[in-house]
C-alpha cells in the first residue's frame, strides 16, 4: 500500500506545475484525498482537498484561484494543478488518502519557485 507523488521541480515565478499522486495496493475511489505542503521551518498545511467522486473541493485561501485539485479514480490517481506559482509556494508537497481513521501519506515531492 503506497502513494507516490511526482511532478515537482524548479519553476520560475508565474510558472505552472502539475503534481500527480498514484495509489497502489488500495482503491483510491474509497478515500478522501488531499494535498498538503510543508515549507522549511513551518508546519505542514492543508492546500486542497477533494471528495470521493470529485464533486466537492476545498482550498486554502493562499492558493484559491491558482491551484486545482482533481482525481481520476479509474487511474487511481489524484492531481494538483498549480498555476501562477509564487516563491512562497516553495515546499514539499504530499498527498494524503483518508478513510475514517485510516491515513496514507506519500513521501512528498519538492516544489521550488525561484527566479
N, CA, C and O of each residue as an XYZ file, in Angstrom:
460
protein
N       0.858     -1.194      0.000
C       0.000      0.000      0.000
C       0.888      1.235      0.000
O       1.699      1.424      0.906
N       0.734      2.067     -1.009
C       1.528      3.284     -1.026
C       0.934      4.345     -1.933
O       0.133      4.072     -2.827
N       1.366      5.574     -1.660
C       1.071      6.721     -2.507
C       2.401      7.262     -2.998
O       3.342      7.413     -2.220
N       2.478      7.551     -4.275
C       3.716      8.070     -4.849
C       3.420      9.359     -5.596
O       2.656      9.376     -6.561
N       4.042     10.445     -5.130
C       3.885     11.734     -5.797
C       4.974     11.926     -6.840
O       6.065     11.365     -6.741
N       4.657     12.720     -7.826
C       5.627     13.117     -8.838
C       5.194     14.443     -9.421
O       4.081     14.912     -9.186
N       6.107     15.047    -10.200
C       5.766     16.288    -10.884
C       6.364     17.542    -10.281
O       6.218     18.630    -10.838
N       7.030     17.403     -9.157
C       7.660     18.567     -8.566
C       8.890     18.991     -9.345
O       9.318     18.309    -10.277
N       9.459     20.135     -8.950
C      10.657     20.616     -9.619
C      10.883     22.077     -9.360
O      10.271     22.675     -8.474
N      11.775     22.648    -10.149
C      12.110     24.066    -10.053
C      11.378     24.825    -11.153
O      11.434     24.446    -12.323
N      10.696     25.892    -10.773
C       9.935     26.675    -11.733
C      10.082     28.154    -11.390
O      10.246     28.515    -10.225
N      10.024     29.003    -12.411
C      10.090     30.442    -12.200
C       8.762     30.969    -11.655
O       7.716     30.357    -11.870
N       8.801     32.081    -10.964
C       7.549     32.703    -10.526
C       6.623     32.933    -11.712
O       7.051     33.375    -12.779
N       5.350     32.627    -11.506
C       4.378     32.742    -12.583
C       4.212     31.466    -13.393
O       3.301     31.359    -14.214
N       5.083     30.510    -13.162
C       5.019     29.259    -13.903
C       3.997     28.283    -13.343
O       3.267     28.588    -12.400
N       3.963     27.098    -13.950
C       2.979     26.077    -13.577
C       3.648     24.726    -13.391
O       4.679     24.426    -13.993
N       3.039     23.936    -12.554
C       3.423     22.542    -12.367
C       2.164     21.726    -12.127
O       1.165     22.234    -11.618
N       2.227     20.465    -12.498
C       1.128     19.545    -12.214
C       1.679     18.371    -11.422
O       2.511     17.607    -11.913
N       1.212     18.240    -10.208
C       1.621     17.136     -9.358
C       0.664     15.963     -9.523
O      -0.540     16.149     -9.702
N       1.211     14.760     -9.463
C       0.406     13.545     -9.517
C       0.640     12.721     -8.261
O       1.721     12.742     -7.673
N      -0.387     12.002     -7.870
C      -0.321     11.125     -6.702
C      -0.969      9.806     -7.104
O      -2.189      9.720     -7.251
N      -0.144      8.786     -7.277
C      -0.639      7.496     -7.732
C      -0.725      6.531     -6.546
O       0.227      6.359     -5.785
N      -1.882      5.919     -6.419
C      -2.099      4.965     -5.332
C      -1.910      3.535     -5.831
O      -2.289      3.200     -6.954
N      -1.327      2.714     -4.992
C      -1.210      1.291     -5.301
C      -1.513      0.489     -4.042
O      -1.190      0.900     -2.927
N      -2.133     -0.650     -4.244
C      -2.451     -1.507     -3.112
C      -3.791     -1.237     -2.465
O      -4.196     -1.946     -1.544
N      -4.483     -0.211     -2.946
C      -5.819      0.071     -2.442
C      -6.579      0.863     -3.505
O      -5.982      1.379     -4.450
N      -7.886      0.953     -3.342
C      -8.739      1.621     -4.319
C      -8.959      3.065     -3.901
O      -9.608      3.346     -2.893
N      -8.416      3.962     -4.682
C      -8.432      5.377     -4.317
C      -9.834      5.950     -4.216
O     -10.065      6.874     -3.436
N     -10.767      5.425     -4.981
C     -12.117      5.987     -5.028
C     -12.833      5.925     -3.678
O     -13.809      6.644     -3.466
N     -12.364      5.084     -2.774
C     -12.991      4.963     -1.462
C     -12.437      5.973     -0.458
O     -12.899      6.040      0.682
N     -11.452      6.754     -0.884
C     -10.745      7.624      0.038
C     -10.933      9.096     -0.297
O     -11.003      9.488     -1.461
N     -11.012      9.890      0.751
C     -10.996     11.339      0.642
C      -9.544     11.748      0.427
O      -8.660     11.330      1.175
N      -9.299     12.563     -0.593
C      -7.934     12.913     -0.969
C      -7.626     14.365     -0.646
O      -8.495     15.234     -0.702
N      -6.383     14.601     -0.312
C      -5.953     15.975     -0.060
C      -4.471     16.123     -0.382
O      -3.716     15.151     -0.410
N      -4.085     17.362     -0.622
C      -2.684     17.721     -0.801
C      -2.289     18.655      0.343
O      -3.055     19.524      0.759
N      -1.089     18.447      0.825
C      -0.542     19.251      1.905
C       0.851     19.711      1.507
O       1.468     19.141      0.607
N       1.335     20.726      2.169
C       2.702     21.165      1.916
C       3.367     21.595      3.207
O       2.718     22.006      4.168
N       4.684     21.485      3.193
C       5.463     21.918      4.338
C       6.712     22.626      3.855
O       7.559     22.045      3.177
N       6.804     23.886      4.218
C       7.980     24.679      3.886
C       8.988     24.574      5.029
O       8.609     24.262      6.158
N      10.271     24.831      4.750
C      11.286     24.748      5.800
C      10.958     25.646      6.986
O      10.674     26.833      6.821
N      10.998     25.073      8.172
C      10.740     25.847      9.377
C       9.285     26.139      9.665
O       8.965     26.854     10.614
N       8.395     25.584      8.842
C       6.968     25.836      9.030
C       6.221     24.530      9.237
O       6.713     23.451      8.905
N       5.018     24.651      9.794
C       4.189     23.466      9.979
C       3.551     23.058      8.647
O       3.383     23.868      7.736
N       3.209     21.787      8.574
C       2.515     21.313      7.384
C       1.132     21.949      7.321
O       0.449     22.081      8.336
N       0.731     22.336      6.123
C      -0.579     22.952      5.945
C      -1.362     22.243      4.849
O      -0.798     21.714      3.891
N      -2.671     22.250      5.020
C      -3.570     21.700      4.020
C      -3.686     22.679      2.859
O      -3.974     23.860      3.053
N      -3.460     22.181      1.668
C      -3.539     23.019      0.474
C      -4.889     22.876     -0.218
O      -5.530     23.873     -0.553
N      -5.318     21.638     -0.430
C      -6.571     21.391     -1.139
C      -7.073     20.004     -0.799
O      -6.296     19.117     -0.445
N      -8.379     19.826     -0.910
C      -8.969     18.518     -0.664
C     -10.093     18.283     -1.663
O     -10.647     19.220     -2.237
N     -10.417     16.998     -1.857
C     -11.438     16.635     -2.831
C     -12.197     15.423     -2.322
O     -11.616     14.504     -1.744
N     -13.515     15.437     -2.549
C     -14.355     14.352     -2.074
C     -14.179     13.106     -2.933
O     -13.460     13.119     -3.932
N     -14.839     12.044     -2.532
C     -14.631     10.731     -3.129
C     -14.838     10.726     -4.644
O     -14.030     10.169     -5.386
N     -15.924     11.350     -5.094
C     -16.226     11.358     -6.525
C     -15.730     12.619     -7.213
O     -15.871     12.773     -8.426
N     -15.147     13.519     -6.430
C     -14.602     14.736     -7.001
C     -15.584     15.889     -7.123
O     -15.261     16.913     -7.725
N     -16.766     15.741     -6.569
C     -17.786     16.775     -6.722
C     -17.570     17.963     -5.794
O     -18.052     19.061     -6.072
N     -16.856     17.758     -4.702
C     -16.602     18.839     -3.757
C     -15.104     19.035     -3.569
O     -14.359     18.079     -3.357
N     -14.683     20.279     -3.650
C     -13.277     20.619     -3.442
C     -13.168     21.789     -2.469
O     -14.080     22.609     -2.359
N     -12.065     21.851     -1.782
C     -11.781     22.950     -0.871
C     -10.316     23.352     -1.009
O      -9.447     22.524     -1.284
N     -10.067     24.644     -0.811
C      -8.708     25.168     -0.991
C      -8.330     26.102      0.153
O      -9.173     26.780      0.739
N      -7.040     26.113      0.445
C      -6.529     27.132      1.348
C      -6.665     28.485      0.665
O      -6.563     28.586     -0.557
N      -6.895     29.518      1.458
C      -7.073     30.856      0.889
C      -5.860     31.269      0.056
O      -6.000     31.983     -0.938
N      -4.695     30.830      0.452
C      -3.458     31.246     -0.219
C      -3.319     30.690     -1.630
O      -2.504     31.187     -2.407
N      -4.100     29.671     -1.974
C      -3.963     29.064     -3.305
C      -5.246     29.141     -4.129
O      -5.261     28.716     -5.284
N      -6.306     29.668     -3.560
C      -7.576     29.762     -4.293
C      -7.401     30.544     -5.568
O      -6.774     31.603     -5.588
N      -7.965     30.006     -6.641
C      -7.879     30.659     -7.939
C      -6.613     30.345     -8.698
O      -6.498     30.680     -9.877
N      -5.654     29.702     -8.039
C      -4.390     29.355     -8.700
C      -4.187     27.843     -8.796
O      -3.635     27.352     -9.781
N      -4.623     27.117     -7.793
C      -4.445     25.665     -7.751
C      -5.782     24.974     -8.005
O      -6.845     25.487     -7.656
N      -5.698     23.801     -8.621
C      -6.886     22.982     -8.854
C      -6.578     21.534     -8.500
O      -5.634     20.940     -9.021
N      -7.385     20.980     -7.611
C      -7.249     19.570     -7.253
C      -8.247     18.767     -8.068
O      -9.371     19.212     -8.301
N      -7.836     17.587     -8.497
C      -8.729     16.716     -9.253
C      -8.332     15.271     -8.984
O      -7.311     14.990     -8.355
N      -9.157     14.376     -9.472
C      -8.854     12.962     -9.291
C      -9.399     12.166    -10.449
O     -10.410     12.530    -11.048
N      -8.725     11.076    -10.761
C      -9.174     10.133    -11.770
C      -9.205      8.774    -11.080
O      -8.194      8.077    -10.995
N     -10.374      8.420    -10.595
C     -10.469      7.180     -9.818
C     -10.195      5.944    -10.667
O      -9.726      4.926    -10.156
N     -10.481      6.031    -11.937
C     -10.205      4.892    -12.826
C      -8.702      4.648    -12.927
O      -8.256      3.515    -13.109
N      -7.930      5.726    -12.808
C      -6.473      5.620    -12.863
C      -5.837      5.567    -11.478
O      -4.614      5.509    -11.346
N      -6.685      5.586    -10.442
C      -6.171      5.549     -9.062
C      -5.187      6.685     -8.789
O      -4.174      6.504     -8.113
N      -5.513      7.865     -9.334
C      -4.581      8.993     -9.286
C      -5.293     10.283     -8.891
O      -6.426     10.539     -9.299
N      -4.607     11.083     -8.092
C      -5.061     12.434     -7.787
C      -4.046     13.428     -8.328
O      -2.867     13.110     -8.485
N      -4.521     14.632     -8.610
C      -3.657     15.641     -9.218
C      -3.770     16.967     -8.469
O      -4.754     17.239     -7.782
N      -2.737     17.772     -8.625
C      -2.783     19.154     -8.170
C      -2.156     20.010     -9.255
O      -0.940     20.003     -9.447
N      -2.996     20.741     -9.955
C      -2.526     21.688    -10.973
C      -2.233     23.005    -10.290
O      -3.100     23.586     -9.637
N      -1.012     23.470    -10.441
C      -0.580     24.694     -9.771
C      -0.172     25.716    -10.822
O       0.778     25.502    -11.574
N      -0.888     26.813    -10.868
C      -0.606     27.894    -11.812
C      -0.206     29.158    -11.061
O      -0.419     29.277     -9.854
N       0.367     30.083    -11.787
C       0.772     31.375    -11.204
C       1.562     31.171     -9.911
O       1.282     31.797     -8.889
N       2.522     30.309     -9.978
C       3.271     29.959     -8.778
C       4.071     31.146     -8.247
O       4.560     31.989     -8.999
N       4.182     31.174     -6.933
C       4.888     32.244     -6.240
C       6.028     31.646     -5.407
O       5.984     30.466     -5.057
N       7.025     32.435     -5.096
C       8.118     31.916     -4.243
C       7.615     31.326     -2.932
O       8.189     30.364     -2.421
N       6.555     31.893     -2.392
C       6.024     31.385     -1.122
C       5.321     30.040     -1.254
O       4.915     29.451     -0.252
N       5.174     29.550     -2.485
C       4.625     28.206     -2.699
C       5.710     27.131     -2.558
O       5.410     25.937     -2.585
N       6.937     27.546     -2.413
C       8.032     26.598     -2.268
C       7.848     25.737     -1.023
O       7.707     26.253      0.085
N       7.849     24.419     -1.217
C       7.602     23.489     -0.114
C       7.705     22.061     -0.640
O       7.813     21.827     -1.844
N       7.670     21.125      0.284
C       7.489     19.726     -0.074
C       5.984     19.453     -0.060
O       5.303     19.699      0.936
N       5.490     18.950     -1.164
C       4.057     18.685     -1.309
C       3.804     17.186     -1.167
O       4.476     16.363     -1.789
N       2.827     16.856     -0.338
C       2.498     15.451     -0.089
C       1.002     15.232     -0.269
O       0.190     16.112      0.018
N       0.660     14.064     -0.742
C      -0.751     13.731     -0.856
C      -1.156     12.803      0.291
O      -0.337     12.075      0.853
N      -2.423     12.858      0.608
C      -2.981     12.062      1.698
C      -4.278     11.428      1.250
O      -5.104     12.063      0.594
N      -4.449     10.165      1.613
C      -5.702      9.447      1.370
C      -6.262      9.055      2.728
O      -5.580      8.432      3.541
N      -7.514      9.429      2.961
C      -8.105      9.195      4.288
C      -9.449      8.509      4.161
O     -10.292      8.882      3.345
N      -9.624      7.485      5.001
C     -10.908      6.809      5.122
C     -11.085      6.488      6.596
O     -10.466      5.564      7.125
N     -11.932      7.258      7.243
C     -12.114      7.075      8.675
C     -10.811      7.334      9.404
O     -10.235      8.414      9.278
N     -10.344      6.374     10.154
C      -9.101      6.510     10.907
C      -7.889      6.056     10.109
O      -6.761      6.125     10.596
N      -8.111      5.599      8.906
C      -7.014      5.128      8.067
C      -6.461      6.273      7.242
O      -7.196      6.965      6.537
N      -5.153      6.463      7.340
C      -4.479      7.536      6.608
C      -3.275      6.978      5.889
O      -2.470      6.252      6.473
N      -3.153      7.319      4.618
C      -1.949      7.003      3.862
C      -1.313      8.301      3.400
O      -2.004      9.227      2.975
N       0.006      8.360      3.485
C       0.759      9.524      3.042
C       1.792      9.104      2.006
O       2.373      8.020      2.075
N       2.000      9.992      1.052
C       3.093      9.803      0.128
C       4.375     10.351      0.723
O       4.373     10.932      1.808
N       5.479     10.158     -0.004
C       6.788     10.575      0.513
C       7.058     12.052      0.264
O       7.961     12.637      0.861
N       6.271     12.645     -0.618
C       6.414     14.071     -0.907
C       7.248     14.340     -2.145
O       8.096     13.539     -2.537
N       6.986     15.488     -2.746
C       7.758     15.938     -3.893
C       8.091     17.421     -3.697
O       7.238     18.206     -3.285
N       9.317     17.786     -3.992
C       9.772     19.151     -3.754
C       9.333     20.080     -4.875
O       9.523     19.782     -6.054
N       8.754     21.193     -4.502
C       8.418     22.264     -5.432
C       9.203     23.496     -5.007
O       9.104     23.948     -3.867
N       9.977     24.029     -5.933
C      10.773     25.227     -5.660
C      10.433     26.286     -6.693
O      10.558     26.056     -7.896
N      10.006     27.436     -6.223
C       9.647     28.543     -7.102
C      10.673     29.651     -6.886
O      10.725     30.278     -5.827
N      11.479     29.874     -7.904
C      12.572     30.827     -7.762
C      12.987     31.351     -9.123
O      12.910     30.648    -10.130
N      13.428     32.599     -9.133
C      13.936     33.167    -10.370
C      15.437     32.953    -10.472
O      16.054     33.365    -11.454
